[in-house]
């Protein structure tokens, strides 16, 4: 290739890594004709020479709504391996490829494809080439995204090409393919058209602007279009060039090209049959050869394909309307076996409203949705909307299509459908449904108070119109914004009052969640009491999430972790990856219970899933949690990097629930580094209502940190003033968060003459599960005793603190406890490495599951990775733990977990 040496070096390096068992995924993106397909062909040929098996697929615009069409094409060369898969995986692929009436969940298909490819790659490295990703059907796209993010420990390299750079995380690496440099463009032009006149050569170089396809194709048609080229965009110039080339072929060949443009997947026999019918005379393979000779079509086996997608567009758009309509009618007449394509061609052959066809399209969408095939229902509804005359009915159809697009996580489609919606024609229910869709697929952080009010108003309208489910969903979303964006008292009260107007069951999980989100200091005590009496269905992830998230936002931490753990198990068993990411937000309350290792594992897993599913609000919370955990574990650089990345996110400043978490981590980093006054100033900002890091509820989780910083900085008086409202608020909201904040600060900030009794009272008041806060209180108590020159008395609480900090892996506080113990005259034993310091978060998850007796396949299904990836992780885990096999895992993990530092007290008598 000319001018692509840098890109080829990068791709060759990836192939070498993949051959060594370290796969990855790469997206090549750039304008039409810039050379993406040529680059894929070149790297594919080189991969075959170096021993890879190459699997290929490409998106075709008319097929982008046929579920799993591109995936089926990709897997054809390895389909023989399906028989060796487990029964659930075979069933998932059979369902995806139409053998069953119902369509399986995406994750089940994704995991089956991953296992199929992993088994194949164990025999021979694989290269997956995916061209025109922007036209890949959404089902195949989601499966490919699932696979692409899980090839790190497999001999699988994925390379995709698209005209756009996706904002969603399809892959982790990308190459923006730019136009060729002037020298490279000149070289390519001279190779393909060496005899051009100098004036024509200069004109083409200028007009092509480094686009390789233009440099190759424009010289072939330059005599016919030069005069018209000045004002045309490059894509239009190329299409005109291709269209001009088709003008020179026979009428039969042009007819065949139009049929192929309208139905790119049509087999050769069907192309010839329909072309003959439409043209009124026999069309033979000579017409196919004519298209090949004109460089418009290429044959892959017995299948005709356009040499470039722009050629298909040119042929179709330059045909007469009458010819296009006739072609679609002919195609519809022979597609009884594929009703979705038949209906699509009938719609394309229709001009103006057609209520009967619109109704048939809606019925097809109903059947598809009932079978779980939302990706097939969406285009049917979109076409139905074009065929109805009544504006309100059209709007209702578009809203339904947007809802289904949101379900399959196709955000671009959602936005396009929303843009087509006539807001003036919306009824009360449709308006509420539309707000639910827009809130879930395109969260708008701006003007939160206005947005919350609009959502509450729309929920009220839907409720009054009899759409209780829609109203409930929308009001819950508005209430959630009250927490995430820390809504003002007025909008919180408005949302709570709307719920009261409905006279709901006070024990219903969604009711408890809304009241916790909106007015925690008014309803919190009642919510806490009711949460304790609910018997939850352990399979109902939605109910469990309501209960867990409601408990979390009011600071009922222990109960929040319990409910969210159950929700996590439910969503995991169902493969609902986006909802699983939400429930893994339980890693945040786990921090306060001292479960740092578990919080590290679950926040890491949740982050990966949130990126994969586009759950960016969830991502914010999990990123903040991961940063906080890193800080508490003493991983200073990692914590600072994570919080820095968090602060750069476009949603960050509009989300006080996460700005306060970031401020907490920054404050702790400063405190651990000995910058006490800076730490106090950072943490105090979270208690200033005009500061962007303020959150009216979550700030109380920072109260212990503020007290620590105040003692170290000598600002105890100022801290007491900031916390003056805490006793009254704790009486109104007696959650664990508030009780701990009040008890802890009351002791740590107490004057010397009452400190002893307040430490005793605080330790008695702490909830049993809050072991980390208990250890921190022991540390402060020991410090206070030392300041009173009671060194011997100080040793006991300091030992308790050191032991607990070591157990949970809170290294900075553990070192503080050791330092204080040394100051009392007691020498300290060595600190044993915490298990988590030797293994990554995912390695720890795998080690624990393997130690419990789960097989590699069972672990893979639980963590949504290949069983071969599990095996690769275990291969690295064993030597780090000093063992040789799976049977010794449980003992090794138990020994590392139970080891406690020893202390030598003989030199310091009690």
C-alpha positions in Angstrom: 0.0 0.0 0.0 1.1 3.5 -0.7 1.3 6.0 2.2 0.1 3.7 4.9 3.4 2.4 6.4 2.7 3.8 9.9 -0.8 2.2 10.1 0.6 -1.1 8.8 3.3 -1.2 11.4 0.7 -0.7 14.1 -1.5 -3.5 12.7 1.4 -5.9 12.3 2.4 -5.3 15.9 -1.1 -6.2 17.0 -1.1 -9.4 14.9 2.2 -10.4 16.5 0.8 -9.8 20.0 -2.4 -11.8 19.1 -0.3 -14.7 17.7 1.3 -14.8 21.2 -2.0 -15.0 22.9 -2.6 -11.3 23.7 -5.4 -10.2 21.4 -7.0 -6.8 21.2 -9.5 -4.8 19.1 -8.8 -1.9 16.8 -11.2 0.5 15.1 -10.0 2.2 11.9 -12.2 5.2 11.1 -12.2 7.8 8.4 -14.2 9.3 5.5 -15.6 7.2 2.6 -12.9 6.2 0.2 -10.0 7.0 2.5 -8.7 3.4 2.3 -10.2 1.5 5.2 -11.3 -1.5 3.2 -8.0 -1.6 1.4 -6.1 -1.6 4.7 -8.3 -4.5 5.9 -7.6 -6.5 2.8 -3.9 -5.9 3.1 -3.6 -6.9 6.7 -5.9 -9.9 6.1 -3.6 -11.2 3.3 -0.6 -10.7 5.6 -2.3 -12.5 8.4 -3.1 -15.5 6.3 0.6 -15.7 5.3 1.6 -15.6 9.0 -0.7 -18.5 9.9 -3.9 -16.8 11.0 -7.4 -17.9 10.1 -9.3 -14.8 8.8 -13.0 -14.3 9.4 -14.7 -11.5 7.5 -18.0 -9.6 7.6 -19.2 -6.2 6.5 -22.2 -4.0 7.1 -24.6 -3.4 4.2 -27.0 -0.5 4.6 -30.3 -2.3 3.6 -29.4 -5.2 6.1 -28.5 -3.1 9.1 -31.9 -4.1 10.7 -31.7 -7.8 10.1 -30.7 -9.3 13.5 -27.4 -11.2 13.5 -27.0 -11.0 9.7 -23.4 -9.8 9.9 -22.5 -12.2 12.7 -23.8 -15.1 10.7 -21.6 -14.2 7.8 -18.6 -13.8 10.1 -18.9 -17.2 11.7 -19.5 -19.3 8.5 -15.9 -20.6 8.3 -16.0 -21.8 12.0 -19.6 -22.9 12.2 -18.5 -26.5 12.3 -17.3 -25.8 15.8 -20.8 -25.2 17.1 -21.4 -28.9 17.6 -18.6 -29.0 20.2 -20.1 -26.2 22.3 -22.2 -26.8 25.5 -25.9 -27.2 25.0 -26.7 -23.6 26.3 -24.2 -22.1 23.9 -25.5 -24.1 20.9 -29.1 -23.1 21.8 -28.1 -19.4 21.9 -26.5 -19.5 18.5 -29.4 -21.5 17.1 -31.8 -18.9 18.4 -29.7 -16.0 17.0 -29.5 -17.6 13.5 -33.3 -18.2 13.2 -33.5 -21.9 14.1 -35.8 -21.0 17.0 -38.8 -18.6 17.1 -37.4 -16.5 20.0 -34.3 -14.5 20.0 -31.9 -15.1 22.9 -30.4 -12.4 25.1 -27.4 -10.6 23.5 -25.0 -11.7 26.3 -25.9 -15.4 25.8 -25.1 -15.1 22.1 -22.0 -13.1 22.9 -20.7 -15.6 25.4 -21.4 -18.5 22.9 -19.6 -16.7 20.1 -16.7 -16.0 22.5 -16.4 -19.6 23.4 -16.6 -20.7 19.8 -13.9 -18.3 18.8 -11.7 -19.1 21.8 -11.8 -22.8 21.0 -10.9 -22.1 17.4 -8.1 -19.7 18.4 -6.7 -22.4 20.6 -5.9 -24.3 17.4 -5.0 -21.4 15.1 -4.9 -17.6 15.8 -7.9 -15.7 14.5 -8.2 -12.3 12.8 -11.8 -10.9 12.7 -12.2 -8.2 10.0 -15.4 -6.1 10.2 -15.9 -3.5 7.5 -18.5 -0.8 7.4 -19.3 -1.1 11.1 -21.7 1.8 10.9 -24.0 -0.4 8.8 -23.7 -3.6 10.9 -27.0 -4.7 12.4 -27.4 -3.7 16.0 -27.5 -7.3 17.3 -24.3 -8.3 15.5 -22.7 -5.0 16.6 -23.5 -5.7 20.3 -22.1 -9.2 20.1 -18.9 -8.0 18.4 -18.5 -5.4 21.0 -18.9 -8.0 23.7 -16.2 -10.2 22.1 -13.9 -7.3 21.2 -13.6 -6.4 24.9 -12.6 -9.9 26.0 -9.7 -11.0 23.7 -6.8 -9.9 25.9 -5.8 -13.4 26.9 -6.8 -15.0 23.6 -5.2 -15.4 20.2 -7.9 -13.3 18.6 -7.4 -9.9 16.9 -10.4 -7.8 16.0 -10.0 -5.0 13.4 -13.1 -3.0 12.4 -13.5 -0.1 10.0 -16.2 2.6 10.1 -16.8 6.0 8.6 -17.3 7.4 12.1 -15.4 7.3 15.4 -17.9 5.7 17.8 -18.3 7.5 21.2 -19.4 4.2 22.7 -16.6 1.8 23.7 -16.6 -0.7 20.8 -12.9 -1.1 21.1 -10.1 0.2 23.2 -7.7 1.2 20.4 -8.3 3.2 17.2 -6.6 4.6 14.1 -8.0 7.8 12.6 -7.2 7.2 8.9 -6.3 10.5 7.3 -6.1 11.4 3.6 -2.8 10.6 1.9 0.0 13.1 2.0 0.6 15.1 -1.2 3.6 13.0 -2.2 1.8 9.7 -1.5 -1.3 10.9 -3.4 0.8 11.8 -6.4 2.6 8.4 -6.3 -0.8 6.6 -6.2 -2.2 8.6 -9.0 0.8 8.1 -11.2 0.8 4.3 -10.6 -2.9 4.1 -11.7 -3.0 6.7 -14.4 0.6 7.4 -15.6 -0.4 9.0 -18.9 -2.6 11.9 -17.6 -2.1 15.3 -19.0 -0.3 17.6 -16.5 -3.4 19.8 -16.2 -5.7 16.9 -15.5 -3.2 15.4 -13.1 -3.1 18.6 -11.1 -6.9 19.0 -11.1 -7.4 15.4 -9.8 -4.8 15.8 -7.1 -6.5 19.0 -6.0 -10.1 17.6 -6.1 -9.2 14.2 -4.6 -7.6 15.9 -1.6 -5.6 12.8 -0.7 -8.6 10.4 -0.9 -7.3 7.1 -2.3 -10.6 6.0 -3.9 -10.9 9.3 -5.7 -7.3 9.1 -6.9 -8.1 5.6 -8.4 -11.6 6.2 -9.7 -11.7 9.8 -10.9 -9.2 9.4 -13.7 -11.4 6.6 -15.2 -14.2 9.1 -15.7 -12.5 12.5 -15.7 -13.2 13.4 -19.3 -17.0 13.1 -18.7 -17.2 15.0 -15.4 -14.3 17.4 -15.2 -16.4 20.5 -16.0 -18.9 19.7 -13.3 -16.4 18.7 -10.6 -15.7 22.2 -9.2 -18.6 22.6 -6.8 -19.3 19.0 -5.8 -18.3 17.4 -2.5 -15.9 14.6 -2.9 -18.4 11.8 -2.1 -20.8 13.2 -4.7 -17.9 13.4 -7.3 -17.2 9.7 -6.7 -20.9 8.7 -7.0 -21.2 10.7 -10.2 -18.1 9.0 -11.5 -19.5 5.5 -10.7 -22.9 6.5 -12.2 -21.2 7.7 -15.3 -19.4 4.4 -15.6 -22.7 2.5 -15.3 -24.2 4.5 -18.2 -21.8 2.8 -20.5 -23.0 -0.7 -19.7 -26.0 -2.5 -21.3 -29.6 -2.0 -20.2 -29.7 -5.5 -18.8 -26.5 -4.9 -16.8 -27.9 -1.7 -15.4 -31.1 -3.5 -14.3 -29.0 -6.2 -12.6 -27.0 -3.6 -10.8 -30.1 -1.9 -9.5 -31.5 -5.2 -8.2 -28.2 -5.8 -6.4 -28.3 -2.2 -5.0 -31.8 -2.8 -3.6 -31.0 -6.2 -2.2 -27.2 -6.7 -1.7 -27.5 -10.1 -0.2 -29.5 -11.6 -3.2 -28.0 -14.8 -4.5 -26.9 -14.8 -8.2 -29.8 -16.9 -9.4 -32.3 -14.5 -7.9 -30.5 -11.5 -9.3 -30.7 -13.0 -12.8 -34.4 -14.0 -12.4 -35.6 -10.7 -11.2 -33.5 -8.7 -13.6 -35.1 -10.7 -16.4 -38.6 -10.1 -15.1 -38.1 -6.4 -14.7 -36.3 -5.8 -18.0 -38.7 -7.9 -20.0 -35.9 -9.9 -21.6 -33.5 -12.6 -20.5 -30.6 -11.4 -18.4 -27.7 -13.9 -18.3 -24.4 -14.2 -16.5 -23.0 -12.0 -19.4 -24.5 -9.0 -17.6 -22.7 -10.0 -14.4 -19.4 -10.3 -16.3 -20.1 -6.9 -17.9 -20.5 -5.4 -14.4 -17.2 -7.1 -13.3 -15.4 -5.8 -16.4 -16.6 -2.2 -15.6 -15.0 -2.5 -12.2 -18.3 -2.0 -10.5 -18.8 -5.5 -9.1 -16.7 -8.3 -7.9 -17.6 -12.0 -7.5 -17.0 -13.8 -4.2 -17.7 -17.4 -5.1 -21.2 -17.1 -6.7 -22.1 -13.9 -4.9 -21.9 -10.5 -6.5 -20.7 -7.6 -4.4 -20.1 -4.0 -5.2 -16.5 -3.0 -5.1 -17.3 -0.1 -2.8 -20.4 0.9 -0.8 -20.4 4.3 -2.7 -21.0 2.3 -5.9 -24.2 0.8 -4.5 -25.3 4.3 -3.4 -24.5 5.7 -6.8 -26.4 3.1 -8.8 -29.5 3.3 -6.5 -29.8 7.1 -6.2 -29.2 7.7 -9.9 -31.8 5.3 -11.1 -35.2 6.7 -12.0 -38.0 6.6 -9.4 -40.1 4.3 -11.6 -37.2 1.8 -11.9 -36.6 1.8 -8.2 -40.3 1.2 -7.4 -40.5 -1.6 -9.9 -37.4 -3.2 -8.5 -38.7 -3.2 -4.9 -42.1 -4.6 -6.1 -40.4 -7.4 -7.8 -38.2 -8.2 -4.8 -41.2 -8.2 -2.5 -43.0 -10.7 -4.7 -40.4 -13.4 -4.2 -39.6 -13.0 -0.5 -42.4 -14.9 1.2 -39.8 -16.8 3.3 -38.3 -13.6 4.8 -41.3 -11.5 5.9 -39.1 -8.6 7.3 -37.4 -8.1 3.9 -40.7 -8.5 2.0 -42.3 -5.8 4.1 -39.3 -3.6 3.7 -39.5 -3.8 0.0 -43.2 -3.3 0.0 -42.7 -0.1 2.0 -40.0 1.1 -0.3 -42.3 0.5 -3.3 -45.0 2.6 -1.8 -45.5 6.3 -2.5 -47.6 8.2 0.0 -49.8 6.9 2.9 -50.8 3.3 3.0 -52.7 2.5 6.2 -53.1 -1.2 5.4 -49.4 -1.7 4.9 -48.6 0.4 8.0 -50.9 -1.9 10.0 -49.2 -5.0 8.7 -45.8 -3.5 9.6 -47.1 -2.8 13.1 -48.4 -6.4 13.4 -45.0 -7.7 12.3 -43.4 -5.5 15.0 -45.8 -6.9 17.6 -44.8 -10.5 16.7 -41.1 -9.7 16.6 -41.2 -7.9 20.0 -43.1 -10.9 21.5 -40.3 -13.2 20.3 -37.7 -10.9 21.8 -36.6 -9.7 18.4 -36.7 -5.9 19.1 -34.0 -5.2 16.5 -36.4 -6.5 13.7 -39.4 -4.6 15.2 -37.7 -1.2 15.1 -37.3 -0.8 11.2 -40.8 -2.1 10.7 -42.2 0.6 13.1 -40.0 3.3 11.5 -41.4 2.4 8.0 -44.9 2.2 9.4 -44.6 5.7 10.7 -43.8 6.9 7.2 -47.0 5.4 5.8 -49.7 6.8 8.2 -51.5 10.0 7.7 -52.6 10.8 11.2 -49.9 12.9 13.0 -50.7 11.6 16.5 -50.7 8.0 15.4 -47.4 8.6 13.6 -45.9 10.0 16.8 -47.1 7.1 18.9 -45.4 4.7 16.4 -42.2 6.6 16.6 -42.2 6.7 20.4 -42.7 3.0 20.5 -39.8 2.5 18.0 -37.6 4.8 20.2 -38.5 2.7 23.3 -37.4 -0.5 21.5 -34.2 1.1 20.2 -33.4 2.1 23.8 -34.0 -1.5 24.9 -31.4 -2.7 22.5 -29.1 0.1 23.4 -29.0 1.7 20.0 -28.6 5.3 21.0 -28.1 6.7 17.5 -31.4 5.2 16.4 -33.1 6.6 19.5 -31.9 10.1 18.8 -32.9 9.9 15.1 -36.4 8.7 16.1 -36.8 11.4 18.7 -35.8 14.0 16.2 -38.6 12.9 13.9 -41.2 13.1 16.7 -43.7 15.9 16.5 -43.8 17.2 20.1 -47.0 19.2 19.4 -48.9 16.0 18.6 -47.9 14.2 21.8 -50.6 13.0 24.2 -49.9 12.9 27.9 -48.9 9.3 27.9 -46.7 9.6 24.8 -45.0 12.6 26.3 -44.2 10.7 29.5 -43.0 7.6 27.5 -40.8 9.9 25.4 -39.2 11.4 28.5 -38.4 8.0 29.9 -36.7 7.1 26.6 -34.7 10.3 26.4 -33.7 10.1 30.1 -32.4 6.5 29.7 -30.6 7.0 26.3 -29.5 10.6 26.2 -29.2 11.9 29.7 -29.2 15.7 29.7 -27.4 17.1 32.8 -28.1 20.8 32.2 -30.8 22.7 34.1 -31.6 19.9 36.5 -34.3 21.7 38.4 -36.3 22.5 35.3 -35.8 19.0 34.0 -36.9 17.4 37.2 -40.1 19.6 37.3 -40.9 18.7 33.7 -40.5 15.0 34.5 -42.8 15.2 37.5 -45.4 17.1 35.6 -45.3 14.5 32.8 -45.6 11.7 35.3 -48.6 13.3 36.8 -50.2 13.6 33.3 -49.5 9.9 32.6 -51.0 8.8 35.9 -54.1 10.9 35.3 -54.4 9.3 31.9 -54.4 5.8 33.4 -50.8 4.9 32.5 -49.6 4.0 36.0 -46.6 2.0 35.0 -45.3 4.8 32.8 -45.9 7.4 35.5 -44.2 5.3 38.1 -41.1 4.8 35.9 -40.8 8.5 35.1 -41.3 9.7 38.6 -38.7 7.3 39.9 -36.3 8.7 37.3 -37.1 12.3 38.3 -36.5 11.2 42.0 -33.2 9.6 41.1 -32.1 13.0 39.6 -32.9 14.6 42.9 -30.1 12.4 44.4 -27.7 12.4 41.5 -28.0 16.1 40.8 -28.9 17.0 44.4 -32.2 18.7 43.5 -33.3 21.8 45.3 -35.8 21.5 48.2 -38.6 22.8 46.0 -38.3 20.1 43.3 -37.7 17.4 45.9 -40.9 18.4 47.6 -42.8 18.5 44.3 -41.8 14.9 43.4 -42.6 13.7 46.9 -46.0 15.4 46.8 -46.8 13.9 43.4 -46.2 10.4 44.8 -48.4 11.2 47.8 -51.2 12.3 45.5 -51.3 8.8 44.1 -52.0 7.3 47.5 -49.5 4.4 46.9 -48.7 1.4 49.0 -46.2 2.7 51.5 -44.3 -0.6 51.5 -43.9 -0.8 47.7 -40.2 -0.8 46.8 -40.5 1.9 44.3 -42.3 4.1 46.8 -39.6 3.6 49.4 -37.0 4.5 46.7 -38.7 7.7 45.6 -39.2 8.9 49.2 -35.5 8.1 50.0 -34.3 9.9 46.9 -36.5 13.0 47.3 -36.9 13.9 51.0 -34.6 11.7 53.1 -34.7 13.9 56.2 -38.5 13.9 56.1 -39.2 10.3 55.2 -35.9 8.6 56.1 -36.8 7.2 59.5 -40.0 5.7 58.1 -38.2 4.3 55.1 -35.6 2.7 57.4 -38.3 1.1 59.5 -40.1 -0.3 56.5 -37.0 -1.6 54.7 -36.4 -3.8 57.7 -39.8 -5.5 57.4 -39.8 -6.2 53.6 -39.6 -9.8 52.4 -38.0 -9.4 48.9 -38.1 -11.8 46.0 -34.5 -12.7 45.4 -35.1 -13.2 41.7 -36.7 -9.8 41.2 -33.7 -7.6 40.3 -35.8 -4.5 39.8 -37.4 -4.7 43.2 -34.1 -5.5 44.9 -32.5 -2.5 43.1 -35.2 -0.2 44.3 -34.7 -1.4 47.9 -30.9 -1.3 47.7 -30.5 2.0 46.0 -33.1 3.6 48.4 -31.2 2.3 51.4 -27.9 3.5 49.9 -28.9 7.1 49.3 -30.1 7.6 52.9 -27.0 5.9 54.3 -28.5 2.6 55.5 -25.3 1.1 54.3 -25.4 -2.5 55.7 -28.9 -3.1 54.3 -27.9 -1.4 51.0 -25.1 -3.9 50.4 -27.3 -6.8 51.2 -30.1 -5.8 48.8 -27.7 -4.8 46.0 -25.8 -8.0 46.4 -29.0 -9.9 45.8 -29.8 -7.6 42.8 -26.3 -8.2 41.4 -26.9 -12.0 41.6 -30.3 -11.7 39.9 -29.0 -9.5 37.0 -25.9 -11.7 36.7 -28.0 -14.8 36.3 -30.1 -13.1 33.6 -27.2 -11.6 31.8 -28.5 -8.0 32.1 -25.1 -6.4 31.8 -26.2 -2.7 32.1 -28.4 -3.4 35.1 -25.6 -5.5 36.6 -23.3 -2.5 36.3 -25.9 -0.5 38.2 -26.1 -3.0 41.0 -22.3 -3.2 41.3 -22.6 0.4 42.6 -22.9 -1.5 45.9 -19.1 -1.3 45.9 -19.5 2.3 47.2 -21.2 1.4 50.5 -18.9 -1.6 50.8 -16.0 0.9 51.4 -17.5 2.1 54.6 -17.9 -1.4 55.9 -14.2 -2.0 55.4 -14.8 -4.4 52.5 -12.1 -2.8 50.4 -11.1 -5.9 48.5 -14.6 -6.6 47.5 -15.2 -3.0 46.6 -12.1 -3.1 44.5 -13.2 -6.2 42.6 -16.8 -5.1 42.1 -16.0 -1.5 41.1 -13.5 -2.8 38.5 -16.0 -5.2 37.1 -18.8 -2.6 37.1 -16.6 0.0 35.4 -15.9 -2.4 32.5 -19.6 -3.2 32.2 -20.6 0.4 32.4 -18.2 1.4 29.6 -19.4 -1.5 27.5 -23.1 -0.7 28.0 -22.9 3.1 27.9 -24.1 3.5 31.5 -22.1 6.7 32.0 -23.8 7.9 35.2 -23.1 4.5 36.7 -19.5 4.8 35.4 -19.1 8.1 37.3 -20.0 6.5 40.6 -17.9 3.4 40.1 -14.9 5.5 38.9 -15.2 7.6 42.1 -15.5 4.4 44.2 -12.4 2.9 42.6 -10.4 6.1 43.2 -11.5 6.1 46.9 -10.6 2.5 47.3 -7.2 3.1 45.7 -6.5 6.0 48.1 -7.5 3.9 51.2 -5.2 1.1 50.0 -2.3 3.5 49.7 -2.2 3.4 45.9 -1.7 7.2 45.7 -0.8 7.6 42.0 -3.6 5.3 40.9 -6.1 7.1 43.0 -5.0 10.6 41.8 -5.1 9.3 38.2 -8.6 7.9 38.5 -10.0 11.1 40.1 -8.3 13.1 37.4 -10.0 11.0 34.7 -13.3 11.4 36.6 -13.1 15.2 36.7 -12.5 15.3 33.0 -15.8 13.6 32.1 -18.4 15.9 30.5 -21.1 14.9 33.0 -18.9 15.4 36.1 -19.8 18.9 37.2 -23.5 18.3 36.7 -23.5 15.4 39.1 -23.0 16.4 42.8 -23.4 12.8 44.0 -20.0 12.1 42.4 -18.3 15.5 42.8 -18.5 15.1 46.6 -16.9 11.6 46.3 -14.1 13.0 44.2 -13.6 15.7 46.8 -13.4 13.1 49.6 -10.6 11.2 47.8 -8.6 14.4 47.1 -9.0 15.3 50.8 -7.8 11.9 52.0 -4.9 11.9 49.6 -3.8 15.3 51.0 -4.3 14.1 54.6 -2.3 10.9 54.0 0.5 13.0 52.5 0.7 15.2 55.6 -0.9 18.2 54.0 -3.4 18.7 56.8 -4.5 22.2 56.2 -5.0 21.5 52.5 -7.0 18.4 53.3 -9.2 20.4 55.7 -9.9 23.1 53.1 -10.7 20.5 50.4 -13.1 18.6 52.6 -14.7 21.7 54.0 -15.7 22.8 50.5 -18.1 19.7 50.4 -20.0 21.4 53.2 -20.5 24.7 51.5 -23.9 24.8 49.7 -22.6 27.1 46.9 -19.6 24.9 46.1 -20.0 22.4 43.2 -18.7 19.6 45.4 -21.6 20.0 47.9 -24.3 17.3 48.2 -27.0 17.8 50.8 -27.0 14.2 51.9 -23.8 12.4 50.9 -21.6 15.1 52.5 -22.2 13.4 55.8 -20.1 10.4 54.7 -17.2 12.9 54.7 -17.8 14.1 58.2 -15.3 11.6 59.8 -12.6 12.7 57.3 -13.3 16.3 58.0 -12.9 15.7 61.7 -9.6 13.8 61.1 -8.3 16.8 59.0 -9.5 19.3 61.6 -7.5 17.6 64.4 -4.4 17.4 62.2 -4.7 21.0 61.0 -5.8 22.6 64.3 -9.2 23.7 62.9 -11.4 21.9 65.4 -13.5 25.0 66.1 -14.2 25.6 62.5 -15.1 22.0 62.0 -17.6 22.0 64.8 -19.3 25.0 63.2 -19.6 23.2 59.9 -21.1 20.2 61.6 -23.5 22.1 63.9 -26.6 20.7 62.2 -25.5 17.1 62.5 -27.2 16.2 65.8 -30.6 17.5 64.7 -30.3 15.9 61.2 -29.3 12.5 62.8 -32.5 12.6 64.9 -34.5 13.1 61.7 -32.6 10.5 59.7 -31.2 7.9 62.0 -29.4 5.9 59.3 -26.0 4.3 59.8 -24.3 7.1 57.8 -25.7 9.8 60.1 -25.2 7.8 63.3 -21.6 7.2 62.5 -21.0 10.8 61.4 -22.4 12.1 64.6 -20.8 9.6 67.0 -17.4 9.8 65.3 -17.1 13.6 65.1 -18.5 14.0 68.6 -15.7 11.9 69.9 -12.8 13.1 67.7 -13.7 16.8 68.1 -14.5 16.6 71.8 -12.6 18.7 74.3 -10.1 16.9 76.5 -12.3 17.0 79.6 -15.1 14.9 78.0 -13.1 13.0 75.3 -12.8 9.7 77.3 -16.5 9.2 77.8 -17.3 10.4 74.3 -15.0 7.8 72.7 -16.6 5.1 74.8 -20.1 6.3 73.7 -19.0 6.6 70.1 -17.6 3.0 70.0 -20.8 1.7 71.6 -23.0 3.6 69.1 -21.2 2.4 65.9 -23.1 -0.2 63.9 -21.4 -3.6 64.2 -20.5 -3.8 60.5 -18.7 -0.5 60.4 -15.4 -2.0 61.3 -13.3 0.5 59.4 -14.8 3.5 61.3 -14.3 1.5 64.5 -10.6 1.1 63.7 -10.3 4.8 62.9 -11.9 5.7 66.2 -9.5 3.3 68.0 -6.6 5.1 66.2 -7.8 8.5 67.3 -8.5 7.3 70.8 -4.9 6.0 71.0 -3.6 9.3 69.8 -5.6 11.2 72.3 -4.3 8.9 75.1 -0.8 9.5 73.9 -1.3 13.3 74.1 -2.5 12.7 77.7 0.9 10.9 78.2 -0.9 7.6 78.8 1.3 5.6 76.5 0.6 2.2 78.1 -3.2 2.8 77.9 -2.8 3.9 74.2 -1.4 0.6 73.1 -4.6 -1.5 73.2 -6.7 0.7 71.0 -3.7 1.3 68.6 -3.2 -2.5 68.3 -6.9 -3.0 67.5 -6.7 -0.3 64.9 -3.5 -1.6 63.3 -4.9 -5.2 63.2 -8.1 -4.1 61.5 -6.4 -1.8 59.0 -4.1 -4.6 58.1 -7.0 -7.0 57.7 -8.9 -4.8 55.3 -5.8 -3.5 53.5 -6.1 0.2 54.6 -2.4 0.8 54.4 -2.1 4.5 55.1 -4.1 4.2 58.4 -2.2 1.0 59.2 1.1 2.9 59.0 -0.3 5.6 61.2 -1.2 3.1 63.8 2.3 1.5 63.7 3.8 5.0 64.0 1.7 5.7 67.0 2.6 2.3 68.6 6.3 2.9 68.1 5.8 6.3 69.8 4.4 4.4 72.9 7.6 2.3 73.0 6.1 -0.8 71.4 7.9 -2.4 68.5 5.8 -3.6 65.6 6.0 -6.9 63.7 6.2 -6.8 60.0 3.2 -6.1 57.9 2.1 -9.1 55.8 1.1 -8.4 52.3 -2.7 -8.3 51.8 -3.9 -10.7 49.2 -5.2 -7.9 47.1 -1.7 -6.4 46.8 -0.6 -9.5 44.8 -3.6 -10.0 42.5 -5.6 -7.6 40.3 -9.3 -7.1 40.9 -10.3 -9.6 38.3 -7.6 -12.1 39.3 -8.9 -12.0 42.8 -12.5 -12.7 41.6 -11.3 -15.7 39.6 -9.1 -17.0 42.4 -12.0 -16.9 44.9 -14.4 -18.5 42.6 -12.0 -21.3 41.7 -11.2 -21.9 45.3 -15.0 -22.4 45.9 -14.9 -25.3 43.4 -16.3 -23.6 40.2 -14.9 -24.9 36.9 -13.3 -22.6 34.4 -16.5 -22.6 32.3 -18.7 -21.8 35.3 -16.4 -18.9 36.2 -16.4 -17.7 32.6 -20.2 -17.7 32.5 -20.4 -15.8 35.8 -17.9 -13.1 34.8 -18.9 -13.1 31.1 -15.4 -14.1 29.8 -14.1 -17.1 28.0 -13.2 -20.2 30.0 -9.8 -20.0 28.3 -9.3 -16.5 29.7 -10.0 -17.9 33.1 -7.4 -20.6 32.5 -4.8 -17.9 31.5 -5.5 -15.9 34.7 -5.1 -19.0 36.9 -1.9 -19.9 35.2 -0.5 -16.5 36.3 -2.2 -16.6 39.8 -0.6 -19.9 41.0 3.0 -18.8 41.1 2.2 -15.5 42.7 0.5 -17.4 45.6 3.3 -19.9 45.7 1.2 -22.9 44.7 1.2 -25.2 41.8 -2.5 -26.0 41.3 -6.2 -25.4 41.9 -6.4 -27.7 44.8 -4.3 -25.5 47.0 -6.1 -22.2 46.2 -8.4 -22.2 49.1 -5.7 -22.8 51.6 -3.4 -20.2 50.1 -6.1 -17.5 50.0 -7.2 -18.4 53.6 -3.6 -18.2 54.8 -3.0 -14.8 53.2 -6.3 -13.5 54.5 -5.9 -14.7 58.1 -2.2 -13.8 58.5 -2.0 -11.0 61.1 1.1 -8.9 62.0 2.8 -10.0 65.1 3.9 -7.6 67.8 6.8 -7.8 70.2 5.7 -6.4 73.5 8.5 -7.8 75.7 10.5 -4.6 75.5 7.6 -2.4 76.8 6.0 -3.6 80.0 2.4 -2.9 80.6 
